[in-house]
Amino acid sequence: MLEVRDLHVSIGDVEILKGVNLLVKPSEVHAIMGPNGSGKSTLANVLAGHPSYVVTSGEVLLEEENILAMLPENRARAGLFLCFQHPTEVPGVRLDHFMRAGFNSIQRSKGLEEMDVLKFDRFLNEKVGIVEMDRNLTKRSVNEGFSGGEKKRNEILQMAVFEPKLAVLDEPDSGLDVDALRIVAQGINQLKRPDNAVILITHYQRILDYVVPDKVHVIIDGRIVKSGDKNLALEIEDKGYDDFENSRKSL
Amino acid sequence: MTQRSAPQEQSYLAALESFEQNSYANDPSWAHDLRKAAMIRFQSLGFPTARRGNEEWKYTDVGPIAKTTFQSLDATVLPRVDAADVKGASVGEAGWSQLVFVNGSYARELSSVSSLPAGVMAVNLAEAMRSTPDLIQEHLAQYADYEINAFTALNTAFIHEGAFVHIPDDVLVEEPIRLLFLSTSQDEESVSHSRVLIVVGKNSKATIIDGYGGISDGRYFSNAVTEIVVGAGSRVEYYKVQQQSDRAFHITTTDVVLGRDSYFSSINIDLGGKLVRNNLNVLTQDEGSSCMLNGLYLVNGTQHVDNQIIIDHAKPYTSSRELYKGILDGKSRSVFHGSIIVREGAVKVNANQVDKNLLLSDQAEADTKPAFWIYCDDVKCGHGAACGQMDENALFYLRSRGIDEKTARGLLTRAFVGEVIQSISNEPLRGQIDGLVQAKLQEWLGS
């Protein structure tokens, strides 16, 4: 599904990712865990094609196709979805209109039928249930005045609408209370299929109680320093990142 | 010390002297006196210059107007303008009343005044000077001060034809009344001095749409003055839609006086003109009055639009809301200068001012200058200004959902103007203005 090979990324003169390797197969959930400033969000943004980051070397293959040369919109059309850590407010653009515009442009790129307003409305009615979101929220400007939890639920709603092959979730759990966390996690679980995959980036283990990962990777200072199964997350919960950071420094 | 005025300024005097002998001859004597006094004042003021210390004109150079000898057109030489021209330039529903003026002169055959409630007048000002002289004399040139503003003085010096709208007490006029001022300029560069007086009594309601446009794409000078009196408890919605030629000079001065518990809204849409200056002065003359002043300007090329707004909160419990937004492309320039005055004793005033500009080009420039003069403690005043390129994070967010860059830019640009367009409460008008704005943006963005 996704293969990342020796990915190096910089912002300005500062190298953030220093050779990341990752292999994600269909149906898998990979958790990427790391402390602040380790490069977690950079990885997410680079995969989605954020223009502020410069890839200095490496490859990213989505279903065997190198996506690094692709525009962000073409990556979305190829089946990649980024769930933003801090979803942007877009005043004046209605959420449902925005989602339909994105949905139809993806359909168009695949030569599939577009949805008119009524059809998309019904489609959206089914999807909002997944994240227990108030349908009225979709008639408001994108993320404008949304609470932290509403923004995160909105991201998962969009994941449900776009049905990506690969969803990259950048800290979908940050800023969520226990109820909101459960709703978001259940949403993610409902959207799991044998033919798609999830990369879940998080600082904390708690969301992994709900979304059980197949693989857990620890990222420190721009490199994946350890990979393992779900027990690795519990180890981090227990001991924190200090051991990993110290072991790196002692190298 | 007196300075001999320039030959261009002298030409206005010569035109006035000629008009006084001809088309103005039958006006009442006070009108002659008013024009004479205003012309004397104009000659002594001269056109403003962007000299040091002249804050009001610092960013807007009217030199090209001062240096051009514009031809003053007599009402007797009406150019050929037909119903199709009027239809193309007007906004609103075809059935709504409309007074049409060509180069400042009333075009009766192109106008239609229908189904106005009893007592409501929408007439040619020159006729009203004779038919209802007391009413006109009580209000005309009483609010737009020609002592301080050269353009108002020049306009007042040619006061003759124009629009007079009178809504008596306790009348709800549901259908908008439209005024349309067209300029033509084929061979020679012409000037017109459009004049509007709107007097609304107590507890009444009216919607006025003031349209400005050009029949040719020529270089002409439109110098308009509008005075609006809103009586106690009344509600007036005023729209100004400016679609002048891209080579035109368009100067407007609008003075508004608000009575007790009255409400006034102004939505100013600037889509054309080479050099545009809008002065909007609102005086909350009595307690409890409020206003909403919104505006939208779309400029590109070398267009220049300057909005100068003064809200004078003279009385307690008055409020104002200002929201101006501009989209600038090319080497265009915009100026927003919003002054809010709160007089001594005007407690509980609530004033808020926002000006936001979206720059689509590196060479466009927007200047925003808020000024607050507050002489009372117990008030709530706020302002916000923003000026910049498109939000790159929003752009990325849209693109990450499969929307291509061009479409995303179009969506964000339209969203930016949406706020002002949504504030147009009249539905058919909102749809039309939205259409005009979208068409212009489509032309610029190509999407």
Contacts between the chains, C-beta under 8 A, distances in Angstrom:
chain1	res1	chain2	res2	distance
A	48	B	396	8.0
A	48	B	400	5.1
A	49	B	399	7.7
A	49	B	400	7.4
A	50	B	396	5.7
A	51	B	392	7.3
A	51	B	396	6.8
A	52	B	392	7.9
A	71	B	399	7.0
A	71	B	404	7.7
A	71	B	405	7.1
A	72	B	396	6.3
A	72	B	399	4.1
A	72	B	400	5.2
A	73	B	399	4.6
A	73	B	400	7.7
A	73	B	402	5.4
A	73	B	403	6.1
A	73	B	404	4.9
A	73	B	405	6.9
A	73	B	408	7.9
A	75	B	400	7.8
A	76	B	399	7.5
A	76	B	400	5.8
A	76	B	401	5.8
A	76	B	402	3.9
A	77	B	402	5.3
A	81	B	400	7.8
A	82	B	400	5.3
A	84	B	397	6.9
A	84	B	400	7.8
A	87	B	397	7.1
A	88	B	391	7.4
A	88	B	393	4.7
A	88	B	394	5.0
A	88	B	396	7.7
A	88	B	397	4.2
A	89	B	394	7.7
A	90	B	394	5.0
A	90	B	397	6.6
A	90	B	398	7.2
A	90	B	412	7.2
A	90	B	415	6.7
A	91	B	415	6.4
A	91	B	419	7.5
A	92	B	414	7.5
A	92	B	415	2.9
A	92	B	416	6.4
A	92	B	418	4.2
A	92	B	419	6.2
A	93	B	398	7.9
A	93	B	411	5.8
A	93	B	412	7.2
A	93	B	415	4.6
A	98	B	398	7.1
A	98	B	401	7.2
A	98	B	403	8.0
A	98	B	411	7.6
A	99	B	401	7.4
A	101	B	401	7.9
A	101	B	403	5.5
A	101	B	407	7.1
A	101	B	411	7.0
A	102	B	398	7.5
A	102	B	401	3.4
A	102	B	402	4.5
A	102	B	403	5.3
A	103	B	402	7.5
A	105	B	402	4.6
A	105	B	403	5.5
A	105	B	404	6.7
A	105	B	407	7.2
A	106	B	402	4.2
A	109	B	402	7.3
A	141	B	415	7.8
A	142	B	397	7.8
A	158	B	401	6.8
A	162	B	401	6.9
A	162	B	402	7.4
